[in-house]
Amino acid sequence: MCAPRRRGDEVTATVETPVRSGAAPVEERAVAPARRRRSRTGPLRYLSLLGLLAVWQVATWAGWTSPDTLPGPAKVASAAWDLWSSGALVDALGVSLQRVLIGTAIGLVAGLGLGLLSGFSRKAELVVDAPVQAFRAVPFTALVPLFILWFGVDETPKVAIVAVGVAFPVYINTFAGIRDVDSKLVDVARVYRLSRLQIARRVLLPGALPSLLVGLRFALTLAWIAVIVAEQLNASAGIGFLLTQARQFLQADVMVVCIALYATLGLLTDLLVRAVERRVLVWRQAYSGN
């Protein structure tokens, strides 16, 4: 029951809601079942992956696949252990991870900055959006020779390829997230005389955060794809270089190890962003499935 109460020239409304002793708030009671469902279904999402591995191993035992073209999981695991014991896999993983981290940081700053600029200002959109939409259609393989010509054959072109792959999805999702923010919130911020920087920081970025995190998930996946492309051309270290060497010597087990490692790293980065989503978007009561 709402009862208006006047304080001078200000009118406020108080809501009288019956609260039982020891009862949790309505929001907590609504969110708790969703959290319990996520905790119960978390390990279950990997059963299908384990099922695929089991089918793959059975197909190997039954002779449905050739060990020279597609070795089974047991042989791939043995090859991975040999590479790990020799240190080759550790060195390659360290080099690739460094490239992905540096390129992701650069691409995240560029995509976020351009997305904020273009999303907040129509004038900036007229300048920024069309070139970004044009260049994001260019494939990585077309950019690698050009970047090698510009930056040489050291680390710079490889990091640049990763940065480009990250920047575009971050830009698009930041722009879309800002444009989805309720315009009334921006109007209220202007009434309170917030500066443009304060509006961007306090209103637009929090409102665009769900879309931005989705873009980050896409961006991290593209980062690993970009580093694969970059490391297979004029590279002397990294997982992509290891994959190229295995292809030259027809080592199918090593090639599958590299592919499985890329898949595992992509899954881990996706889980990391999901964990960040659960942490920073705890206020959002979104539908989580039946």
C-alpha positions in Angstrom: 0.0 0.0 0.0 1.5 3.3 -1.0 0.9 6.5 1.1 2.3 9.8 -0.3 4.1 11.9 2.2 4.9 15.6 1.6 8.1 17.1 2.8 8.1 20.8 1.9 7.8 21.0 -1.8 8.9 17.4 -2.3 6.5 14.6 -2.4 7.7 11.1 -1.6 6.0 7.8 -1.5 6.5 5.1 1.1 5.6 1.5 0.5 4.4 -0.5 3.3 5.1 -4.2 2.6 4.5 -6.9 5.2 7.7 -8.6 6.0 7.8 -11.8 8.0 10.5 -12.3 10.6 13.4 -14.3 9.1 12.0 -14.2 5.6 14.4 -13.4 2.7 13.7 -10.4 0.4 11.7 -11.1 -2.7 14.8 -10.5 -4.9 16.9 -13.0 -3.0 14.1 -15.6 -3.1 13.8 -15.1 -6.9 17.6 -15.2 -7.6 18.4 -18.1 -5.3 16.7 -20.9 -7.4 18.5 -19.7 -10.5 21.9 -19.8 -8.7 21.1 -23.3 -7.4 20.2 -24.4 -11.0 23.5 -23.1 -12.3 25.5 -24.8 -9.6 23.8 -28.1 -10.3 24.1 -27.9 -14.1 27.6 -26.6 -14.1 29.4 -30.0 -14.3 26.7 -31.4 -16.5 27.6 -29.2 -19.4 30.8 -31.2 -19.9 29.1 -34.6 -20.2 28.5 -34.1 -23.9 32.2 -33.3 -24.4 33.2 -36.5 -22.5 30.7 -38.4 -24.6 32.3 -37.2 -27.8 35.8 -38.3 -26.5 34.3 -41.7 -25.6 32.8 -42.1 -29.1 36.1 -41.1 -30.6 38.1 -43.7 -28.6 35.6 -46.4 -29.4 35.8 -45.6 -33.1 39.6 -45.9 -32.8 39.4 -49.3 -31.1 36.9 -50.5 -33.7 39.2 -49.5 -36.6 36.7 -47.0 -38.0 39.4 -44.3 -38.1 43.1 -44.6 -39.2 45.7 -43.9 -36.6 47.8 -42.2 -39.3 45.1 -39.6 -40.0 43.1 -39.4 -36.8 44.8 -41.0 -33.8 42.7 -41.8 -30.8 42.5 -39.9 -27.5 44.9 -42.2 -25.8 47.7 -41.7 -28.4 47.0 -37.9 -28.5 47.4 -37.8 -24.7 50.6 -39.7 -24.9 52.0 -37.3 -27.5 50.9 -34.4 -25.3 52.7 -35.8 -22.4 55.9 -36.3 -24.5 55.7 -32.7 -25.6 55.1 -31.5 -22.1 58.0 -33.5 -20.7 60.4 -32.2 -23.3 59.3 -28.6 -22.6 58.3 -27.9 -26.2 54.6 -27.6 -25.3 55.3 -25.4 -22.3 57.5 -23.0 -24.4 55.0 -22.9 -27.2 52.1 -22.2 -24.8 54.0 -19.4 -23.1 54.8 -17.6 -26.4 51.2 -17.9 -27.7 49.7 -16.9 -24.4 51.8 -13.8 -24.3 50.8 -12.8 -27.8 47.1 -13.3 -27.0 47.3 -11.3 -23.8 49.1 -8.3 -25.3 47.0 -8.3 -28.5 43.8 -8.6 -26.5 44.7 -5.7 -24.2 45.4 -3.5 -27.2 42.3 -4.6 -29.1 40.1 -4.2 -26.0 41.2 -0.6 -25.4 40.8 0.3 -29.1 37.4 -1.4 -29.5 36.0 0.0 -26.2 37.2 3.5 -26.9 35.9 3.6 -30.5 32.6 2.0 -29.4 32.1 4.5 -26.6 32.9 7.4 -29.0 30.7 6.2 -31.8 27.9 5.1 -29.5 27.7 8.3 -27.5 28.1 10.8 -30.4 26.3 10.7 -33.7 29.0 12.9 -35.3 31.7 10.4 -34.2 29.5 7.6 -35.6 29.5 9.2 -39.0 33.3 9.3 -38.9 34.1 6.0 -37.2 31.4 3.4 -38.0 31.7 3.1 -41.8 35.5 2.4 -41.8 35.2 -0.1 -39.0 32.4 -1.9 -40.7 34.4 -2.0 -43.9 37.7 -3.3 -42.4 36.1 -5.9 -40.1 35.1 -7.8 -43.3 38.8 -8.2 -44.3 40.0 -11.8 -43.3 43.1 -12.3 -41.2 44.9 -14.1 -44.0 44.7 -11.0 -46.1 46.2 -8.8 -43.4 49.1 -11.0 -42.4 51.3 -10.3 -45.5 50.6 -6.6 -45.3 51.4 -6.5 -41.6 54.7 -8.3 -42.2 55.5 -5.7 -44.9 54.8 -2.9 -42.5 56.2 -4.3 -39.2 58.6 -7.0 -40.2 58.7 -10.6 -39.1 59.1 -10.2 -35.3 56.3 -10.1 -32.7 54.6 -6.9 -33.8 52.6 -8.2 -36.8 51.4 -11.2 -34.7 50.2 -9.1 -31.9 48.6 -6.6 -34.3 46.6 -9.5 -35.9 45.3 -10.5 -32.5 44.5 -6.9 -31.7 42.5 -6.4 -34.9 40.6 -9.6 -34.2 39.7 -8.5 -30.7 38.8 -4.8 -31.5 36.0 -5.4 -34.0 33.6 -7.5 -31.8 34.3 -5.3 -28.8 33.5 -2.2 -30.8 30.3 -3.7 -32.3 28.9 -4.9 -29.0 29.9 -1.8 -27.1 28.2 0.4 -29.7 25.1 -1.8 -29.7 25.0 -1.9 -25.9 25.2 1.9 -25.6 22.5 2.5 -28.2 20.3 0.1 -26.2 20.5 2.1 -23.0 17.3 3.9 -22.1 17.5 7.5 -23.3 15.6 8.6 -20.2 18.6 7.6 -18.1 20.9 9.9 -20.1 18.3 12.7 -19.8 18.3 12.3 -16.0 22.1 12.4 -16.0 22.0 15.7 -17.9 19.4 17.1 -15.5 21.9 16.4 -12.7 24.6 18.3 -14.9 26.9 15.3 -15.3 29.7 15.8 -17.7 29.9 13.8 -20.9 32.7 11.7 -19.3 30.6 11.1 -16.2 27.6 10.1 -18.3 29.8 7.6 -20.2 31.3 6.2 -17.1 28.2 6.1 -14.8 25.3 5.5 -17.2 26.4 4.2 -20.6 29.1 1.8 -19.6 27.1 0.0 -16.9 24.1 -0.1 -19.3 26.2 -1.6 -22.1 28.0 -4.0 -19.8 25.9 -7.1 -20.7 26.4 -6.6 -24.4 30.1 -5.7 -23.9 30.8 -9.0 -22.1 29.1 -10.9 -24.9 31.4 -9.1 -27.3 34.4 -10.0 -25.1 33.5 -13.7 -25.4 33.5 -13.5 -29.1 36.7 -11.4 -29.0 38.7 -13.9 -27.0 37.6 -16.7 -29.4 38.8 -14.6 -32.3 42.0 -13.9 -30.5 43.0 -17.5 -30.5 41.9 -17.9 -34.2 44.0 -14.8 -35.1 47.1 -16.1 -33.3 46.8 -19.5 -35.1 46.9 -17.6 -38.4 49.7 -15.4 -37.3 51.9 -18.2 -36.0 51.7 -20.3 -39.1 53.4 -17.7 -41.2 57.0 -16.6 -40.5 57.0 -17.8 -36.8 59.7 -19.6 -34.9 57.8 -20.3 -31.7 54.2 -20.8 -30.5 51.5 -23.4 -30.8 50.9 -22.4 -34.4 54.6 -23.0 -35.2 54.4 -26.4 -33.5 51.3 -27.2 -35.6 53.1 -26.2 -38.8 56.1 -28.4 -38.0 53.8 -31.3 -37.2 52.0 -30.8 -40.5 55.4 -30.8 -42.4 56.5 -34.1 -40.8 53.0 -35.7 -41.0 52.7 -36.0 -37.2 48.9 -36.4 -36.9 49.0 -36.9 -33.1 51.0 -33.7 -32.5 48.6 -31.8 -34.8 45.6 -33.0 -32.8 47.4 -32.0 -29.6 47.7 -28.5 -30.9 44.1 -28.3 -32.0 42.9 -29.8 -28.7 45.0 -27.2 -26.9 43.5 -24.3 -28.8 40.0 -25.7 -28.0 40.9 -26.0 -24.3 42.2 -22.5 -24.1 39.2 -21.2 -25.9 36.9 -23.0 -23.5 38.9 -21.7 -20.4 38.8 -18.1 -21.6 35.0 -18.4 -22.2 34.5 -19.8 -18.7 36.6 -16.9 -17.4 34.3 -14.3 -19.0 31.2 -16.2 -17.8 32.6 -16.0 -14.3 33.0 -12.3 -14.7 29.5 -12.0 -16.0 28.1 -13.7 -12.9 30.1 -11.4 -10.7 29.4 -8.0 -12.2 25.9 -8.7 -13.5 24.5 -10.1 -10.2 21.9 -7.3 -10.3 20.4 -8.5 -13.5 17.6 -11.2 -13.2 17.8 -12.6 -16.7 16.0 -15.8 -17.9 18.4 -18.7 -17.4 16.3 -21.5 -19.0 13.9 -24.1 -17.6 
